[in-house]
Amino acid sequence: MSLTLYHHGGATCAAKVRFCLEEKGLEWDGVYLDILKGDQFDPEYRKLNPKGVVPTLIHDDKVIVESTVINDYLDYVFPEPPLTPKSPYERAQMQIWLKALDEYIHPSFAEVNFSSCLRHLINKDEKEQVDAFLSGTPDQSITPRWRHRRAELVRLGFDAPGLAENYKLFDSYLTKMHESLSQHEWLAGDTFSLADIGLAPSIAWLSMLNMDEWWEKDRATIADWLKRIRARPAFDIGITDWLPPEMRKTFGEIGTKYWPDVKKILATFS
């Protein structure tokens, strides 16, 4: 049995699969792709993952894409320890969170992440490199017309049209998280599940950007949940240990610098 994961240390979708692998105690090999340099657009990799995104899992000779699907697959094939609640109702709640993650939370977080952080890392390169990176983006990826939208986010940042709507959407799910965590310990109920694994990287990223103020005052249950997440041994092994120290330092500097701009956006709909 062999497991090979194509991934990147700063990709939240790859992080949630590593988190799952470590929670399962599984041994795996990694193929590291620098997604800020465009490694994921290599034609050979696109044969494995036509969207040109990470992660991609190879289990023996089987190729599995889409991070939520990968984690569901891992929990089914390697059932111990289980990451799906036994209760049918809690299982349904987990699936609702995972559906929202794929349809709304991750696409809106991508806009937050690119506008407030990743564009600054990408724009450090020469214009020719940035142009090549943007032109290599598949049109159909995180969202329809993602090539065009990512170019807007990288080039226009906080001035990208319609950006506030995506911040509002992500903010609404922070409220939903708070409401759920006000009732029980984990997102889907009393059981730690794939829902918690799925949401953990995005919230942890924002915390590394020093944006905890987004939830600390009025949605403190999220801060408590994040503490519980970070206390799990698999969290550091699967997530933070893969983020290069210089990138973590850059995250903090960028987040601190641009949090006032984020607050201005949040103030438009609060």
HUDA-V355062 format. One record per residue. N is the residue number from 0. SS is DSSP state (H for helix, E for strand, L for the rest). PSI is psi in whole degrees, 0 to 359 (NA if undefined). Layout:
n:N ss:SS psi:PSI
n:N ss:SS psi:PSI
This chain:
n:0 ss:L psi:130
n:1 ss:L psi:144
n:2 ss:E psi:125
n:3 ss:E psi:129
n:4 ss:E psi:123
n:5 ss:E psi:124
n:6 ss:E psi:177
n:7 ss:L psi:145
n:8 ss:L psi:333
n:9 ss:L psi:12
n:10 ss:L psi:121
n:11 ss:H psi:325
n:12 ss:H psi:322
n:13 ss:H psi:323
n:14 ss:H psi:321
n:15 ss:H psi:332
n:16 ss:H psi:318
n:17 ss:H psi:320
n:18 ss:H psi:315
n:19 ss:H psi:315
n:20 ss:H psi:318
n:21 ss:H psi:323
n:22 ss:H psi:327
n:23 ss:H psi:347
n:24 ss:L psi:31
n:25 ss:L psi:144
n:26 ss:L psi:138
n:27 ss:L psi:155
n:28 ss:E psi:147
n:29 ss:E psi:144
n:30 ss:E psi:111
n:31 ss:E psi:124
n:32 ss:L psi:130
n:33 ss:L psi:96
n:34 ss:L psi:343
n:35 ss:L psi:346
n:36 ss:L psi:352
n:37 ss:L psi:18
n:38 ss:H psi:330
n:39 ss:H psi:350
n:40 ss:H psi:1
n:41 ss:L psi:133
n:42 ss:H psi:324
n:43 ss:H psi:320
n:44 ss:H psi:324
n:45 ss:H psi:339
n:46 ss:H psi:328
n:47 ss:H psi:318
n:48 ss:L psi:92
n:49 ss:L psi:334
n:50 ss:L psi:343
n:51 ss:L psi:45
n:52 ss:L psi:166
n:53 ss:L psi:151
n:54 ss:L psi:170
n:55 ss:E psi:133
n:56 ss:E psi:134
n:57 ss:E psi:114
n:58 ss:E psi:106
n:59 ss:L psi:250
n:60 ss:L psi:13
n:61 ss:E psi:133
n:62 ss:E psi:126
n:63 ss:E psi:129
n:64 ss:E psi:174
n:65 ss:L psi:112
n:66 ss:H psi:320
n:67 ss:H psi:319
n:68 ss:H psi:319
n:69 ss:H psi:314
n:70 ss:H psi:322
n:71 ss:H psi:319
n:72 ss:H psi:313
n:73 ss:H psi:321
n:74 ss:H psi:332
n:75 ss:H psi:315
n:76 ss:H psi:326
n:77 ss:L psi:82
n:78 ss:L psi:352
n:79 ss:L psi:135
n:80 ss:L psi:148
n:81 ss:L psi:140
n:82 ss:L psi:17
n:83 ss:L psi:130
n:84 ss:L psi:149
n:85 ss:L psi:324
n:86 ss:L psi:127
n:87 ss:H psi:324
n:88 ss:H psi:315
n:89 ss:H psi:324
n:90 ss:H psi:318
n:91 ss:H psi:319
n:92 ss:H psi:321
n:93 ss:H psi:315
n:94 ss:H psi:326
n:95 ss:H psi:317
n:96 ss:H psi:318
n:97 ss:H psi:325
n:98 ss:H psi:316
n:99 ss:H psi:324
n:100 ss:H psi:313
n:101 ss:H psi:321
n:102 ss:H psi:326
n:103 ss:H psi:312
n:104 ss:H psi:309
n:105 ss:H psi:316
n:106 ss:H psi:320
n:107 ss:H psi:323
n:108 ss:H psi:324
n:109 ss:H psi:321
n:110 ss:H psi:318
n:111 ss:H psi:313
n:112 ss:H psi:316
n:113 ss:H psi:319
n:114 ss:H psi:325
n:115 ss:H psi:345
n:116 ss:H psi:294
n:117 ss:H psi:329
n:118 ss:H psi:327
n:119 ss:H psi:325
n:120 ss:H psi:319
n:121 ss:H psi:319
n:122 ss:L psi:358
n:123 ss:L psi:338
n:124 ss:L psi:169
n:125 ss:L psi:154
n:126 ss:H psi:321
n:127 ss:H psi:321
n:128 ss:H psi:319
n:129 ss:H psi:315
n:130 ss:H psi:318
n:131 ss:H psi:320
n:132 ss:H psi:313
n:133 ss:H psi:321
n:134 ss:H psi:337
n:135 ss:L psi:350
n:136 ss:L psi:127
n:137 ss:L psi:147
n:138 ss:L psi:316
n:139 ss:L psi:107
n:140 ss:L psi:249
n:141 ss:L psi:320
n:142 ss:L psi:164
n:143 ss:L psi:142
n:144 ss:L psi:37
n:145 ss:H psi:327
n:146 ss:H psi:312
n:147 ss:H psi:317
n:148 ss:H psi:319
n:149 ss:H psi:322
n:150 ss:H psi:319
n:151 ss:H psi:315
n:152 ss:H psi:319
n:153 ss:H psi:320
n:154 ss:H psi:327
n:155 ss:H psi:340
n:156 ss:H psi:233
n:157 ss:H psi:349
n:158 ss:H psi:3
n:159 ss:L psi:133
n:160 ss:L psi:140
n:161 ss:L psi:8
n:162 ss:H psi:319
n:163 ss:H psi:327
n:164 ss:H psi:323
n:165 ss:H psi:325
n:166 ss:H psi:319
n:167 ss:H psi:319
n:168 ss:H psi:313
n:169 ss:H psi:319
n:170 ss:H psi:323
n:171 ss:H psi:328
n:172 ss:H psi:335
n:173 ss:H psi:320
n:174 ss:H psi:317
n:175 ss:H psi:321
n:176 ss:H psi:313
n:177 ss:H psi:316
n:178 ss:H psi:319
n:179 ss:H psi:316
n:180 ss:H psi:346
n:181 ss:L psi:342
n:182 ss:L psi:333
n:183 ss:L psi:173
n:184 ss:L psi:324
n:185 ss:E psi:170
n:186 ss:L psi:321
n:187 ss:L psi:357
n:188 ss:E psi:219
n:189 ss:L psi:2
n:190 ss:L psi:128
n:191 ss:L psi:131
n:192 ss:L psi:182
n:193 ss:H psi:337
n:194 ss:H psi:316
n:195 ss:H psi:319
n:196 ss:H psi:320
n:197 ss:H psi:322
n:198 ss:H psi:337
n:199 ss:H psi:313
n:200 ss:H psi:319
n:201 ss:H psi:315
n:202 ss:H psi:320
n:203 ss:H psi:322
n:204 ss:H psi:313
n:205 ss:H psi:325
n:206 ss:H psi:320
n:207 ss:H psi:337
n:208 ss:L psi:7
n:209 ss:L psi:40
n:210 ss:L psi:24
n:211 ss:L psi:336
n:212 ss:H psi:337
n:213 ss:H psi:327
n:214 ss:H psi:348
n:215 ss:H psi:325
n:216 ss:L psi:303
n:217 ss:L psi:351
n:218 ss:L psi:56
n:219 ss:H psi:340
n:220 ss:H psi:333
n:221 ss:H psi:319
n:222 ss:H psi:318
n:223 ss:H psi:318
n:224 ss:H psi:317
n:225 ss:H psi:324
n:226 ss:H psi:317
n:227 ss:H psi:321
n:228 ss:H psi:312
n:229 ss:H psi:336
n:230 ss:L psi:346
n:231 ss:L psi:130
n:232 ss:H psi:327
n:233 ss:H psi:341
n:234 ss:H psi:305
n:235 ss:H psi:317
n:236 ss:H psi:319
n:237 ss:H psi:337
n:238 ss:L psi:289
n:239 ss:H psi:328
n:240 ss:H psi:340
n:241 ss:H psi:349
n:242 ss:L psi:116
n:243 ss:L psi:139
n:244 ss:H psi:320
n:245 ss:H psi:327
n:246 ss:H psi:320
n:247 ss:H psi:318
n:248 ss:H psi:317
n:249 ss:H psi:320
n:250 ss:H psi:310
n:251 ss:H psi:318
n:252 ss:H psi:315
n:253 ss:H psi:313
n:254 ss:H psi:316
n:255 ss:H psi:319
n:256 ss:H psi:322
n:257 ss:H psi:359
n:258 ss:H psi:321
n:259 ss:H psi:324
n:260 ss:H psi:322
n:261 ss:H psi:317
n:262 ss:H psi:324
n:263 ss:H psi:320
n:264 ss:H psi:313
n:265 ss:H psi:326
n:266 ss:H psi:340
n:267 ss:L psi:341
n:268 ss:L psi:6
n:269 ss:L psi:NA
